[in-house]
Amino acid sequence: MSDTTKDVTTNAVAPQDDLVEELRTWLSENWDPDLTVEQWWQLLGLAGWSAP
């Protein structure tokens, strides 16, 4: 019988620390408290940091 389980550790996903650092950098460069909520969500979406 063959083993059909998948080893999820082999997925090509960026390490969590790298992802968190990338997000922190993006936030520090783009955060503007004067933006409306609509503008903020649009900025997030265009940058690829959100999904509908």
Backbone as a printed PyTorch tensor [residue, N CA C, xyz], in Angstrom:
tensor([[[  0.8500,  -1.1610,   0.0000],
         [  0.0000,   0.0000,   0.0000],
         [  0.9060,   1.2380,   0.0000]],

        [[  0.5340,   2.2400,  -0.7960],
         [  1.3520,   3.4560,  -0.8450],
         [  0.8020,   4.5180,   0.1030]],

        [[  1.6830,   5.3520,   0.5590],
         [  1.2970,   6.4400,   1.4570],
         [  0.8310,   7.6180,   0.6040]],

        [[ -0.4150,   8.0220,   0.7570],
         [ -0.9660,   9.0960,  -0.0620],
         [ -1.0750,  10.4170,   0.6860]],

        [[ -0.5030,  10.4750,   1.8790],
         [ -0.5500,  11.7410,   2.6170],
         [  0.4380,  12.7220,   2.0050]],

        [[  0.0980,  13.9850,   2.0790],
         [  0.9470,  15.0230,   1.5020],
         [  1.7090,  15.7300,   2.6120]],

        [[  2.9740,  15.9300,   2.3850],
         [  3.8040,  16.6590,   3.3340],
         [  3.6320,  18.1520,   3.0590]],

        [[  2.8900,  18.8310,   3.9210],
         [  2.5900,  20.2430,   3.6940],
         [  3.7900,  21.1420,   3.9450]],

        [[  4.8470,  20.6150,   4.5050],
         [  6.0300,  21.4430,   4.7560],
         [  6.8160,  21.7220,   3.4820]],

        [[  6.4680,  21.0840,   2.3770],
         [  7.1910,  21.2870,   1.1290],
         [  6.5740,  22.3780,   0.2650]],

        [[  5.5090,  23.0130,   0.7140],
         [  4.9060,  24.0940,  -0.0560],
         [  5.8860,  25.2540,  -0.1830]],

        [[  5.8800,  25.8900,  -1.3340],
         [  6.7690,  27.0260,  -1.5780],
         [  6.1300,  28.3020,  -1.0220]],

        [[  6.1940,  28.4490,   0.2620],
         [  5.6080,  29.6010,   0.9410],
         [  6.7260,  30.3420,   1.6660]],

        [[  6.6790,  31.6680,   1.5910],
         [  7.6940,  32.4650,   2.2820],
         [  7.6030,  32.2230,   3.7790]],

        [[  8.7340,  32.1600,   4.4430],
         [  8.7080,  32.0050,   5.8970],
         [  7.9020,  33.1350,   6.5320]],

        [[  7.2300,  32.8190,   7.6190],
         [  6.3470,  33.7830,   8.2750],
         [  7.0870,  35.0590,   8.6610]],

        [[  8.3050,  34.9440,   9.1520],
         [  9.0600,  36.1290,   9.5540],
         [  9.2870,  37.0740,   8.3790]],

        [[  9.5770,  36.5140,   7.2010],
         [  9.7830,  37.3390,   6.0120],
         [  8.4970,  38.0530,   5.6160]],

        [[  7.3930,  37.3430,   5.6970],
         [  6.0970,  37.9170,   5.3470],
         [  5.7230,  39.0440,   6.3020]],

        [[  5.9210,  38.8210,   7.5820],
         [  5.6140,  39.8450,   8.5870],
         [  6.4800,  41.0760,   8.3580]],

        [[  7.7500,  40.8830,   8.0750],
         [  8.6440,  42.0190,   7.8230],
         [  8.2250,  42.7760,   6.5690]],

        [[  7.8390,  42.0470,   5.5290],
         [  7.3770,  42.6960,   4.3010],
         [  6.1290,  43.5300,   4.5650]],

        [[  5.1970,  42.9860,   5.3410],
         [  3.9750,  43.7290,   5.6770],
         [  4.2930,  44.9600,   6.5200]],

        [[  5.1560,  44.8100,   7.5050],
         [  5.5270,  45.9590,   8.3480],
         [  6.1690,  47.0700,   7.5210]],

        [[  7.0310,  46.6950,   6.6010],
         [  7.6680,  47.6860,   5.7320],
         [  6.6260,  48.3920,   4.8840]],

        [[  5.7230,  47.6170,   4.2930],
         [  4.6810,  48.2110,   3.4580],
         [  3.8120,  49.1570,   4.2800]],

        [[  3.4270,  48.7350,   5.4730],
         [  2.6010,  49.5890,   6.3320],
         [  3.3200,  50.8840,   6.6920]],

        [[  4.5890,  50.8010,   7.0360],
         [  5.3240,  52.0120,   7.4200],
         [  5.4530,  52.9780,   6.2460]],

        [[  5.4810,  52.4490,   5.0350],
         [  5.5990,  53.2950,   3.8490],
         [  4.2560,  53.8240,   3.3570]],

        [[  3.1460,  53.1850,   3.7390],
         [  1.8510,  53.5250,   3.1620],
         [  0.7980,  54.0040,   4.1470]],

        [[  1.0230,  53.8320,   5.4260],
         [  0.0140,  54.2260,   6.4070],
         [ -0.1710,  55.7390,   6.3900]],

        [[ -1.4160,  56.1630,   6.2820],
         [ -1.7580,  57.5840,   6.3090],
         [ -3.0680,  57.7230,   7.0740]],

        [[ -3.0260,  58.2480,   8.2900],
         [ -4.2440,  58.3510,   9.0970],
         [ -5.2770,  59.3000,   8.4950]],

        [[ -4.8930,  60.0820,   7.4940],
         [ -5.8390,  60.9890,   6.8520],
         [ -6.6470,  60.3280,   5.7390]],

        [[ -6.3050,  59.0970,   5.3760],
         [ -7.0720,  58.3810,   4.3570],
         [ -8.4360,  57.9910,   4.9020]],

        [[ -9.4280,  57.9770,   4.0180],
         [-10.7310,  57.4410,   4.4110],
         [-10.6180,  55.9200,   4.4450]],

        [[-11.5840,  55.2830,   5.0630],
         [-11.5890,  53.8080,   5.0950],
         [-11.6450,  53.2640,   3.6720]],

        [[-12.4480,  53.8710,   2.8300],
         [-12.5450,  53.4280,   1.4360],
         [-11.1910,  53.5350,   0.7280]],

        [[-10.5020,  54.6490,   0.9150],
         [ -9.1860,  54.8270,   0.2930],
         [ -8.1840,  53.8010,   0.8220]],

        [[ -8.2440,  53.5420,   2.1260],
         [ -7.3270,  52.5770,   2.7300],
         [ -7.5460,  51.1820,   2.1660]],

        [[ -8.8170,  50.7500,   2.0710],
         [ -9.0980,  49.4240,   1.5370],
         [ -8.6960,  49.3240,   0.0740]],

        [[ -8.8700,  50.4030,  -0.6760],
         [ -8.4530,  50.3980,  -2.0760],
         [ -6.9320,  50.2520,  -2.1720]],

        [[ -6.2090,  50.9950,  -1.3560],
         [ -4.7500,  50.9050,  -1.3320],
         [ -4.2900,  49.4940,  -0.9670]],

        [[ -4.9120,  48.9150,   0.0520],
         [ -4.5820,  47.5410,   0.4490],
         [ -4.8300,  46.5580,  -0.6890]],

        [[ -5.9860,  46.6940,  -1.3270],
         [ -6.3450,  45.7810,  -2.4090],
         [ -5.4080,  45.8810,  -3.5930]],

        [[ -5.0970,  47.1020,  -3.9950],
         [ -4.2020,  47.2940,  -5.1390],
         [ -2.7990,  46.7750,  -4.8610]],

        [[ -2.4080,  46.8000,  -3.6010],
         [ -1.0840,  46.2970,  -3.2230],
         [ -1.0690,  44.7760,  -3.0530]],

        [[ -2.2460,  44.1590,  -3.0550],
         [ -2.3180,  42.7050,  -2.9100],
         [ -2.3610,  42.2130,  -1.4760]],

        [[ -2.6430,  43.1030,  -0.5140],
         [ -2.6740,  42.7200,   0.8920],
         [ -4.0730,  42.4050,   1.3980]],

        [[ -5.0530,  42.3760,   0.5240],
         [ -6.4110,  42.0320,   0.9630],
         [ -7.1150,  41.2550,  -0.1360]],

        [[ -8.2220,  40.6860,   0.2170],
         [ -9.0420,  39.9500,  -0.7360],
         [-10.5030,  40.2550,  -0.4340]],

        [[-11.3290,  40.2510,  -1.4640],
         [-12.7490,  40.5570,  -1.2270],
         [-13.4220,  39.5320,  -0.3450]]])
